[in-house]
């Protein structure tokens, strides 16, 4: 492979985000807009907020919680692989870019990463292939010469759609 792209949370670090609080805050935002939020899970709430015209406010809510968690992120063992990499490295995450940078900097990993693509870095979110494609383009390599390392089925779907190899953290 000519480059490696890593997911962040659950792969390089453990980001302690209080997702219950995120869900509560998003539901309050949607309730104020007259949207029945009870039938939606957290990421569906963001989509519902975008449809209701309050996507930016929802994004701020999620990002605030993620940045808080990033400041307390715990380094995971795979981070050592990132530091030792002999090929260019990027991060592609469903977390906001600022939270990614905070978590990476907290563990002195940011300088080892060529680029960071977060949920808010491009117009689409994983499992859409565009965030991963953007990370691969920034590494100036072909998708078929990249491997995406993640911890979730969403990451695997993203890799398949982007035309990269995929490896689960456990592999």
N, C-alpha and C positions, 0 to 999 in steps of 0.2 A: 504494500500500500504506500501511496505517496503522501497521505495525510490522515489524521484522526480527528473526528469531531465527537465530543463528549456531551451527553446530557449533563445537567448540573445536579439537581436535587435527586438523591437516591443513587447517584453515580459517583460524583466527586465529593459532595458534601451532603450532610443531612440538614435541611433547612427547616427549622422548627416554626412553621407558620401555624397560627391558630385558625384552622380552616372553619371551625364552628363560628368564630367571631366574624370571619370574612362572610360566611353565609348569612349570618344574622344582619350584618351591615348592608349587604346587597339586597336582602329581602326588605329591609326598611326603606331603602332607596326605591325599590320597585313598588312597594305598597304606596308610597307617596305619589307615585305616577299612576296609580290605579291598576297596576298589573298584578295578577294573582301569582305570587312568587312561590307559594307553598308546593307547587307541583314540579319545581325545577331543582336540580342538583347544582352545586357551586358553579361549574363551568357553563351550564345551561343558563344560569342567572346572568352571566356576562353577556351571553348571546341575547337573552331577553331584554337586558338593559340597552344593548345596541339597537335592537328593534324598536324600543320605546323612546329612542333619542337621548338616552342618558348614559351612553357607553363610556364617554370620557369620565364621568363621575364614578362609574363602576370600576373603571380601570384604575383611577386614583385610589379607591378603597382597597382593591386587591394589592396594588403596588406598595401602598403604605404598610400593609401587613407583611408583605414579602421582604421589604427592606428591614423591618424590625427583626424578622427571623434570620435574615442574612447576617446581621450583626452578631448573631449568636450561633451561626452555623458550625457544625462539627465536621471536621475533615474525615473523609472515608479513605480506606486503604488504596483505592484505585487512583487517588490523587498522586501517589508516588510514581505510578506509571506515566502520568501526564508530564511530570517534571523530568523524568528520564527519557522522554520521547526523542527519537532522532529524526522524526519527520515533523512537519508543521502541524500545529494543534489549534483547534477552535472549540468553542462551546456553543451549543444550540439548545435553548431551553424554553419551556413553557412559562418560566418565571420572567418577570420584567428584566430588562437589561441592567438597570441600576442595581437590583438585588443580586444578580449574577456577579456583577463587578465587585460589590461589597463582600460577598462570600468568598470570591476568589482572592481578593486583596487581603482579607482576614487571615488567610492561610498561605500568603506569599506565592500564590499560583498565577496571579494576573500577568506577570511578566513572561510566563511560559506559554501564554495563549496569544495567538496572532489576532484573533477576532472573537467577539462575543455577539451572538444573535439571540435576543430575547423575544418574548411574546410581542413586545411593542416596537421591535426593530424593523419589522417588515409588515406588510398589510395582512398577511395570513398567519394562522397559528397551526402548530403541529396538531393533528397528523397531516395537514397539508404539506406538500414537499417544499414549498418556497423558503421557509426558514432554514432548512438544511441545505438547500441549493445555494442560498445566500452565503452560508458559512463556507461551503465548498468553493464557491467562486472567490471568496476573500482569500482562501488558501492558494488560489490559482492552480487548482488541480481538476482533473476530470472526475465526475461523480463515481464512475466505475473504478477509480483508483483510490477511493476514500472508504473508510469504515466509520460507521456511526455506532457509538457505544452508549447503551442506555439501560434502564431498569424496568421499562414498561412496554406493554403491547403497543401503546401509542407511538413509542419511539421506533419499534420495529416497522409499524405501518408507514411511518414517515420515511424511513430508510428505503423500503420497497418502492414507495411512490417517487422518491428522489433518484433512484437508480444507484444507490450505494450499497455496500455490504453492511451487515448489521451483526453486532455481537452484544449479548446480554452481559451485564456486569459479572454475573456468576461464571461466565465462560472465560 
